[in-house]
Structure formats: C-alpha cells, structure tokens
Amino acid sequence: MNYHPTAVGTIEKISLPEYGIEGVPAKVDTGADSSSIWASNIVEKNGELSFNLFGPTSPFFTGKEVKTRKYNHVTIKNSFGHKEVRYKVHLKLKISGRTIKTRINLANRANNRFPVLIGRRTLHGKFVVDVSKRNQATGNHRVLMLVTAKNAANKQFVESLKSKGIEIEQATFNQLVFNLGGEGNRITISTTGEDLSDFGLVYFRTSKIKGQSNVAAAIALYLSNRNAPYIDRAVGLCSDPDKLFQYIGLSDNGVNIPVGVFMLPNLLKDSYERLVADLGSPFILKDTQGNRGENNYLINSRAEFDRALRQAEDLGFWMIAQQYITNDCDYRLITLGGQVPLVIKRQRKDDSTHLNNVSKGGKAEIVEASSLPDVLINQAVMAAKLFHLQISGVDLIQDKDSKTWYCLEVNKAPLMYNGAFIDEKSTAFANYLSQKLSN
C-alpha cells in the first residue's frame, strides 16, 4: 500500500507504542542525517544490547530494561578527541498519528532540549516538514516570566497579558532548583517540576537578584544551549563566570563535573535530607564565587550544614552543594593560548582537611603533562575556550575508587605571580608572551 507523506512540524510529540510511552517532545531536523533518542545504562554483552529509554531525570523514564540482539554500532570521536561507541537499534515510533519502524541512534541527550531527534532518514518517503506547523501540545506557546518576588504589580501585569491572549506564568528565582552534572543539567521550578527549557519563551522581568546577575546569566546560558528563546539577550552576558555558570557551561559541553545542586538560601536551608539522597554523605558546600579553598566545607551532619549556611548568610555569599570526590590529590593545568605548558599536582597535608590547595597547607609538585591522559589535556584546553580564556588554571580530580575524572573549576586568574612555582610559571608565561609578540 502506498502512503502519501504525512505533514509534520518542526516540533512534534511522539509515542513509543511498544513501551507505553507517549507525548515525548521531538525535534524534527532536516539538517540531521540520522535520528537519535536519549538512552541510559547502555550495556553490550555476549551479542546482546541492553538499555533504558531516557534517563532517570526524564519524566519519560520508566526504568524498564530494553534488550535486543538486532543492533549495530559505530565509533566516533567526540569534541575532546576521544572515541565513543554509538549504538543503533530498531524502534517503533508514532509520529503525527502514523506508526513507523525506524533505525535510531542511542545517545546521551540529557543536556538537549528535546530527548528525541528525528532526522532525514526517518523522514524520507514518509513525512514532509511544514516549517509553519508546530505541535501546539508541546507547550511552546507558553511564556515564563521570572521575577525576584511575586507582588501585586507583577500579578497585575500577568493578568493584563493573559487578557490579551498570552498564556503566561510566573516564577521567582527563589523557586528554582539547579541539578548539575550526572545525567545532565536541569533547571526546574520546585513547585511544579517543570523544566525552564520546556517553555516557549522565558522573560527575565529582572536579573537583579540582590545585586547579583550571575544566576540569571547561568539560566540564560542553560536556555541558549538548548535553543530555548529568552529575553532580554543582555541577561546572558557574564564577564566574571562563577562556579554555577561554569558548571552549566562545562557539563552542557561534555566536560565531566561532580554532581551538584544549587538553590537560593530559602530552599537550600530545608534541603539537607534531599542533598544527602542526591549527593551522598559527606558532601561539599562551597561559595559560588570562592577561591583558594575559602568558604569550602565538607558536610557530615545536619549541624555542620546549618552552621555553614549561617556563616554564608553572615558573610553574604551563596553556596552550591556538590558530591564529594574521594581523592588522593588534584591537578591544576595551566593553559596558555590553547596549550598546557605546566601541570601542578596538589596534595592535602593530612586528613584534617579535605582540600588540596597550597593556600590550605597542601604540598605541590610539577609533573609532566604527558603523565596525564590526552583526554584531560584536551578537556582543559576546551574548558578554557568555553569561557574565552587564553590564560587559565583548570582544576581536575580523579575519584580514587571509580577512577573517574572530574573538572572542579576553571580559574581565570591562576596565581601566575604568586603561590607555588612562581619561576616556572613566569617562564611559561614569558614564552607565551614571546610567541604572541612574534605572531
């Protein structure tokens, strides 16, 4: 039987009838050759592939294991230059009322706005794309207005817009929860669980949160990385990225970071049990703008948690909670113009502290860059480029049990003229300056 091609929009809601999953937002992209779907826990063993559709942070995750012997794979190089295996399987998809069987790549789309991408091969001969058509059920016609506080003026403004046919909702910055790393970054509204990137437009009513704009800039970066529109674009300008902004940028671009959670103080103070559940115990609490190990706490109990929050309130800084990485040392990779001429290994003085910083009594030694895996050198260079830094210090750490590497921070002022090994740093910097002058 011959079918006429079915018209679809650039955004559709699809179903996976074999698994009882419905209403999954999908991006229809004629610029992509293949289709892909978010999958997790992918294991290949004895000629069988097993996986979960979507990830634990997805509302479409069921935890049901899918097994198949009909698959193939391809090896690709990612943006850091190391190889990854991608698997391709057959799945039934229902798109715009039509059920088809298609080959689809399994991928980690945790940081993508749409968990499913429909490419040309799936579309060919079956669907035509009408760029004027959007599936309105996706929620992309809704506006989210972010405000510092809900008050009578804001409420009146929202009601006025609603009377003119605009579907608009408002939320405060205090209601937002930032989940970082792990299965992917997510910024959600605590009262509804909705992801900010699910709205058709985010309107920053103000970015002045107690005089700080980095939280708004971090949200703007998150939205921009998911092609989710927001206004005003000026909110996304961040001249001095703090840890929150950095972690969103790093994780969204494939750099592994410790799992973390950020909330403004009103939510954070009542979240100890949740943090233990998400991060384990002990976990780290640290100043989003701290440096040299200042205001960095290892939290073992509720009492320590409350004490750290009181100090943060007294001194006027905000804190990010983060998984504690068991370690023997960490490494600072000095990047100069896309190269790593110097690597400093740092190790804490004893078990009285969890910090390896030299400023906290740690000892340091210079090691050869060649002693580290190439992927880490590439990650350090990539991390610096993400934040447009020609001079940086990228801090990396390895979990002593799992052997997993994580990026802790990207420093734009990596103590070039003080701290440890001043002569070696000045030599590397002099060589870099000479190179720049000769170009």
LINHUTA-V35920 format. One record per backbone hydrogen bond with DSSP energy under -0.5 kcal/mol. CO is the residue of the C=O (numbers start at 1). NH is the residue of the N-H. If there is no record, write none. Layout:
[[CO NH] [CO NH]]
This chain:
[[6 128] [8 130] [10 28] [11 135] [12 14] [12 26] [13 96] [14 24] [15 17] [15 94] [16 19] [16 20] [16 21] [17 20] [20 22] [21 16] [23 25] [24 14] [25 116] [26 12] [26 28] [27 29] [27 118] [28 30] [29 32] [32 120] [33 121] [35 105] [36 117] [37 107] [38 54] [40 52] [43 45] [43 50] [45 48] [48 45] [49 68] [50 43] [51 66] [52 40] [55 58] [58 61] [64 53] [66 51] [68 49] [69 71] [70 90] [72 88] [74 76] [74 86] [76 84] [78 81] [82 78] [84 76] [84 86] [86 74] [87 106] [88 72] [89 104] [91 93] [91 102] [93 95] [93 100] [94 15] [95 98] [98 95] [100 93] [102 91] [104 89] [105 37] [105 107] [106 87] [107 39] [107 109] [109 112] [115 38] [116 27] [117 36] [117 119] [118 29] [119 122] [119 123] [120 124] [123 126] [123 127] [126 6] [128 8] [128 130] [129 131] [130 133] [132 134] [133 10] [134 136] [135 138] [136 139] [139 142] [139 200] [142 200] [142 201] [143 145] [143 169] [144 146] [144 203] [145 147] [145 171] [146 205] [146 206] [147 173] [149 151] [151 155] [152 156] [153 157] [154 158] [155 159] [156 160] [157 161] [158 162] [159 163] [160 164] [161 164] [161 166] [162 165] [165 167] [166 168] [167 143] [169 145] [171 147] [172 175] [173 176] [175 190] [177 179] [177 188] [178 180] [178 262] [179 186] [180 260] [181 184] [186 179] [187 196] [188 177] [188 190] [189 192] [189 193] [194 189] [195 198] [196 199] [201 144] [201 203] [202 204] [202 231] [203 146] [203 205] [207 209] [208 210] [209 212] [212 209] [213 217] [214 218] [215 219] [216 220] [217 221] [218 222] [219 223] [220 224] [221 225] [222 226] [223 226] [223 228] [224 227] [227 229] [229 202] [231 204] [232 235] [233 236] [234 237] [242 246] [243 247] [244 248] [245 249] [246 250] [247 251] [248 252] [249 253] [250 253] [250 255] [251 254] [254 256] [256 407] [257 182] [259 323] [260 180] [261 321] [262 178] [264 267] [264 268] [265 269] [267 270] [268 271] [271 275] [272 276] [273 277] [274 278] [275 279] [275 280] [276 280] [282 324] [283 299] [284 322] [285 297] [286 320] [287 290] [288 243] [291 294] [293 296] [295 287] [297 285] [297 299] [298 300] [299 282] [299 283] [301 305] [302 306] [303 307] [304 308] [305 309] [306 310] [307 311] [308 312] [309 313] [310 314] [311 315] [312 316] [312 317] [318 288] [319 263] [320 286] [321 261] [322 284] [323 325] [324 326] [326 400] [329 398] [330 346] [331 333] [331 396] [332 334] [332 344] [333 335] [333 394] [334 342] [335 392] [336 339] [339 336] [339 341] [342 334] [343 345] [343 367] [344 332] [345 365] [346 330] [347 363] [350 353] [357 360] [357 362] [358 361] [363 347] [365 345] [367 343] [368 371] [369 372] [373 376] [373 377] [374 378] [375 379] [376 380] [377 381] [378 382] [379 383] [380 384] [381 385] [382 386] [383 387] [384 387] [384 389] [385 388] [388 390] [390 337] [392 335] [393 395] [393 411] [394 333] [394 396] [395 408] [395 409] [396 331] [397 406] [399 403] [404 399] [406 397] [406 408] [409 395] [411 393] [413 415] [421 425] [422 426] [423 427] [424 428] [425 429] [426 430] [427 431] [428 432] [429 433] [430 434] [431 435] [432 436] [433 437] [434 438] [435 439] [436 439]]
